[in-house]
Each structure stands twice: as C-alpha cells, then as structure tokens.
C-alpha cells in the first residue's frame, strides 16, 4: 500500500507553516488544514491522471504561477463549500500546494522513485483519501469516485436513551410474564437476568460509540 500522503502533508503543514490559519482554535485549525490538504492532493491526483508529464515537470520546477492558477481555480469553483473567506482560502491553498509539490519532489529524489514510482505513489492515495472528507471536496477537485465515501451518522447515539429503552423493554417483558402467569407472585425487584445483561449492553453501546467517534476523527 502506498505511503499515506494526506496525513503526512497535513502534519507538515502544521509544522512548517505555524501561521497557517492560526486565527482558529487548535482543533478547528487542524480540521481545516487536513481538509485543505485533502482538497489539494485530490486535485494533484486528478491533474496527474490528466497529464502526468506536465505535473511531473511542475513538481520538479514548482512554478509560482502554476501554483496560483490551481489555487485560484479551486477557490472560485462553485462547488467549493469551505467556510474560509475567498482571500484566506486562496492564500492557504497556495501555501499548501507549494508545500505538497516540494515534499513530492523531495520524496521522489530521496526514494529514487522516478516518474513510475511517483505514479504508483500518487494513484495509491485514493485508498487513503477515501472517507476522509465531505463530498464537496471531491466535487471541487474532480476526484468524483470518492463522492459518498464518507459515512454519515444521521442521529447521535444516546447512551442514556438506549439504557432507558432497554429498561423499559425489561419492565414490559416482566409485566407481560406476570399477566400471563397469574399464579406467579409479583415482586418489586429487577429480575436477576437483567442485572447481568444490563452492564453487557452498556459496554456494547460504549464500544459502538468509541468506534463511531474513531470514524468521525479519522
């Protein structure tokens, strides 16, 4: 599997560009930087597919006008739904694009990849990008096969609500049993089996919430 570039680029952006989007909170800044790196990398993959020779040359030369052109194209796309201002977005995209091209050049030279190795690296990023951003990112950079790859959670899972529903289910089942078996003495105690099962259900719900949280921040 190809080296995961999008996480690597996001980390490098935060390290090498400490002033990038520094007006936001730490968590928001990290999310925005990752989102913009996914946007730029997806565009580079799309451009590589379109004309790998041209992009390979641009990686070696890193022409500022080429960088500005791509950043402006992404910024002005009607499909772009970034919450950043146009000026801040274009400036940030230019900075991130310059960093990605520079890092790609360094990786290509350090690993002696050549164009063939770089092609494998770029195309292999599709798997890493899948599910990492909202659909507008893939619409904007034209990496349309990733549209719909991010799982959506329609409703937050409430542990309290789940346990209340479970307890109601236990109460209903206990009540029905007493109704059908008139010879059984009614006791105002929770059945022993529910005492054993309830913690297990709670644990299962907690594990589910943890997995969902992992998907959201992954």
Residue pairs with C-beta under 8 A, 6 or more apart in sequence:
1 124
1 127
2 120
2 121
2 123
2 124
2 125
2 127
2 128
3 107
3 121
3 124
4 125
4 128
5 41
5 100
5 121
5 125
5 128
6 34
6 37
6 38
6 41
6 125
6 128
6 129
6 132
7 34
7 128
8 103
9 37
9 40
9 41
9 96
9 99
9 100
9 103
10 30
10 33
10 34
10 37
12 99
12 103
13 20
13 33
13 36
13 37
13 95
13 96
13 99
14 20
14 29
14 30
14 33
16 99
17 95
17 96
17 99
20 29
20 33
20 92
20 95
20 96
21 29
21 32
21 33
21 84
21 88
21 92
22 29
24 32
32 84
32 92
33 96
34 132
35 82
35 133
35 134
35 137
36 82
36 89
36 92
36 93
36 96
37 96
37 100
38 129
38 132
38 133
38 137
39 74
39 93
39 133
39 137
39 140
39 141
40 70
40 74
40 93
40 96
40 97
40 100
40 141
41 100
41 125
41 129
42 129
42 137
42 138
42 141
42 142
42 143
42 146
43 70
43 74
43 141
43 142
43 143
44 55
44 97
44 100
44 101
44 104
44 122
45 122
45 123
45 125
45 126
45 129
45 143
46 141
46 142
46 143
47 54
47 55
47 70
48 55
48 119
48 122
48 123
49 123
52 115
52 119
56 115
56 118
58 66
58 101
59 101
59 104
59 105
59 108
59 118
60 105
62 98
62 101
62 102
62 105
64 98
67 94
67 97
67 98
67 101
68 94
70 93
70 97
71 90
71 93
71 94
71 97
72 90
74 80
74 93
74 140
74 141
75 86
75 89
75 90
75 93
76 86
77 140
79 136
79 139
79 140
80 89
80 136
80 140
81 134
81 136
81 140
82 89
84 92
104 118
107 113
107 121
108 114
108 117
108 118
111 117
113 120
113 121
126 143
126 145
126 146
129 143
129 146
130 146
130 149
131 146
131 149
131 150
131 151
131 215
131 218
132 150
132 218
133 146
133 150
134 150
135 147
135 148
135 150
138 144
138 145
138 146
138 147
138 149
139 147
151 215
153 212
153 216
157 205
157 208
157 209
157 212
159 202
159 205
159 206
159 209
162 201
162 205
163 198
163 201
163 202
163 205
166 198
166 201
167 198
170 190
170 191
170 194
170 198
174 191
177 184
178 184
178 186
